[in-house]
Amino acid sequence: MQSALELLAPARNKEIGIAAIDCGADAVYMAGPAFGARSNAGNNVEDIADVCTYARLFGAKVYVTVNTILYDTETDEAFRMMEQCREAGCDAFIIQDMAIPAHFRGRKDFPPFFASTQCAIRTPAQAEWLESLGMERLILERELTLEQVREIRKAVSVDLEFFVHGALCVCYSGNCYLSEYLSDRSANRGECIQACRSRYDLADNKGNILLKDKALLSLKDLSLINRIDDLIDAGISSFKIEGRLKNSSYVKNTVKAYSMALDRAIRSHPGFHRQSFGKTDGGFAPDLDKTFNRGYTELALDGAGGNWSSMDNATAIGEKIGKAESITAGKGGTMKLLMNDCSGVLHNGDGLCFIGPGGVTGFRADVCQGRLVTAKYTEGVGKGTEIYRNYDIQFEKELENNCPKRLLDVKTRINIRHAAKAGNLTGTDTGGTGYSLEENRNAKESYEIEAVASCENGKKVTIAEKGNFDAAENRPRMEENFARQMNRTTGVYSFSLESVSCDGTLPFLPASAINALRRSLADRLDREPLPPIDGGKVTQNDGTAQRQGNDRIPELEDKTASGQTSEWQLCRTEGYKLNCSNSIAAGVYKEYYGTVPEKAYELTHRKGAELMRSRYCIKRELGLCPRFGGKPAPGMSEPLFLVNNGRRLRLIFDCARCEMVVTGVSV
């Protein structure tokens, strides 16, 4: 298990990727031109290369998502794109389709593969199988408990990644076919219609409406910022923020908040360290309540529980501000809203909202005067209505205009010798910068000045100069001047002077000369090639780079734990859940299991298929589950159905596993 810990941030585009690194991300994940699970978040290879170049300065990494399933007509194109991303400098590929490791099997010059959360990794058996295929990281299912994470950690030796923040799919990842069922747009193809955010009626078998017009499958957003220590102890080393469709302000805010949290956790875990170099300097103070959220949950980390649903607000509500005390009509179709218990300072232009019978309704605060807000009249707000702020205009401006800088620590030493005594220097090396110390041709002393800079990213440069200078009359003051001018920031480098040594009287150098020396060191560091950190490979505890690069797939060994479904069993019973959509992947399963699984749901639209399976349960959430102290509604007749615009989905409650299944009505 690695001792390096990583904060992994989403990057919709190049600008957001660079901003995420500036705010403290150790790595970013982004899509290439195609085959990413967010079809609207693609990037050209040139932009990926630019992010890779910037990330390298800080030892940060760039992972490219190729996590859709591939059809036979697409595999060659996908492989070519991955070769281009490799040449652009990406550090790993996040994948779902088993055709990819099969095609690149044995390529030790190729970046490693990480098994996407779309692989629905929920059991040690699944984790072992994926490790055997050469996966060097497993991105675990979001709905796992800490105990399940620990069991997987014991079963495999590869890196484990876990989502810690952002939007939640209600279904086990990779096994959601609801979007395909309803609209022929597959979540496994990056085209999810987010049917889980739609509004439904809950009806029973007799047609009784138990609940009307609610987003019954919509979950709150995940926030595990207070559980980083627990996840480290469970064996997680990469902490992932969701949001490749989110804007720059969301990414900046969440990354800085979690970077600070991860630093705090590391201080209480000796032996662990951040994967990348550099520290964020200055900038805004993060506040997760002010960024996009539907309310927060820790989901299943401590086991099955309730209060996961955001059925009343499937879109962002932000931070709670207070309650409406009174509403009076104003001029020109406006209203004056007076709030009590107002918890924040409101600004003209803030976005406010409330949760009504039809969901979230928003309005703009045109004029704010303390607790009094003047806005366009909005139907539904009344006395006692809880008011939220989902857009803080001042905070957004702060995020835009006060982004932190990411700085690299550079230790410097200055060695000064009288020229007559400095026989071991071999001349002047200005590195082609044109830099030369200011000289006084009439000075009495001749000196050789050597400046050595060692950057935390592994770069080391030396500049040596000869010149004639007056002797400094006050050595302590001259040493203070060296420290004052050298202990500054230039570009991305934060210089600190460790020592000034001289075999005699110090020369007098004006501040401009010392500043020029520091700027020259920064220029040399910029142009110095980065030493190989880990060669784009997974680095183990001892710092050595290792790649599995399997030449073959091992023989089948069924290690089914009690009560778990192994990949071997799944291949024979519910093979469509393996999402096998091309002949290369079929060959992998044939080699490993001795049989080819059923084709992916997208190719067959298999009748009776589970469209969703989830740890989230509507009966438990609504207090209808006896196991959790609830009781059925009076007269309720099961099965239950979700109804939307005349289309019905049947709910099946697998109480033995404490899971809910969504199917078509024909089941």
HUDA-V923158 format. One line per field, one symbol per residue. ss: DSSP state (H for helix, E for strand, C for the rest). psi: psi as a letter, one per 20 degrees, with the letter a starting at -180 (. if undefined). A space follows every 10 residues. Layout:
ss = ???
psi = ???
//
This chain:
ss = CCCEEEEEEE CCCHHHHHHH HHCCCCEEEE ECCCCCCCCC CCCCHHHHHH HHHHHHHCCC EEEEEECCCC CCCCHHHHHH HHHHHHHHCC CEEEECCCHH HHHCCCCCCC CEEEECHHHC CCCHHHHHHH HHCCCCEEEC CCCCCHHHHH HHHHHCCCEE EEEEEECCCC CCCCCCCHHH HHHCCCHHHC CCCCHHHCCE EEECCCCCEE EEEECCCCEC EEECCCCHHH HHHHCCCEEE ECCCCCCHHH HHHHHHHHHH HHHHHHHCCC CCEECCCCEE ECCCCCCHHH CCCCCEECCC CCCCCCCCEC CCCCCCCCEE EEEEEEEEEC HHHEEEEEEE CCCCCCCCCC EEEEEECCEE EEEECCEEEC CEEEEECCCC CCCCCEEEEE ECHHHHHHHH HCCCEEEEEE EEEEEEEEHH HCCCCCCCEC CCCCCCCCCC CCCCEEEEEE EEEEECCCCE EEEEEEEEEC ECCCHHHHHH HHHHHHCCEE CCEEEEEEEE EECCCCECCC HHHHHHHHHH HHHHHHHCCC CCCCCCCEEC CCCCEECCCC CCCCCCCCCC CCCCCCHHHH HHHCHHHHCC CCHHHHHHHH HHHCCCCCCC HHHHCCCCCE EEEECCCHHH HCCCCHHHCC CCCCCCCCCE EEEECCEEEE EEEECCCCEE EEEECCC
psi = pqipqpopqq ohagghgghg ghijpiqqpq qahrkqjnhj kqqrhghghg hggghhhjjr qppppmkrqq rhiigggghg hhgghghijq hrpoqhpihg hggjpiniiq qrppoqiiil oiqhgggggh hhijpiqpoq qhkqrhhhgh ghhhhrirqp qppiqaqpph qppikojggg ghjkophijj kpjlhiirpq qoqaijjpoh ppmqmijpqr qpokhjjggh hghijpipop pqlijrrghg ggghghghgh ghgghhhjnq iqrqhrrqqq pbarpqohhi rpqkqqqjcj hjaqaakiql hiniaphbqp gaqphqpqpa qkkrqoopqr koirpqqpiq prrroahjbp pqqpogppnc ippprpppph papipppqoj oohhghhghh ilprqpqppo pqppppqphh jmiiqkapoj jjijppqpqo ijrhqpqppp pppoqijiqp qpppqqrpqq qphngghhhh gggghhmrpo cjpoqpphqo qqjbpqqopr hhhgghgghh gggghgipqp qpgjkkrppa hjiqpqpglp irprqpoolp rpjqorhggh higlhhiilo jrhghhhghg hgijqprqrq hhihlppjqp hqpqipphgg hjkjohhkja qqqpjpoqrq qppolipqpq pponhhilqq pprrii.
//
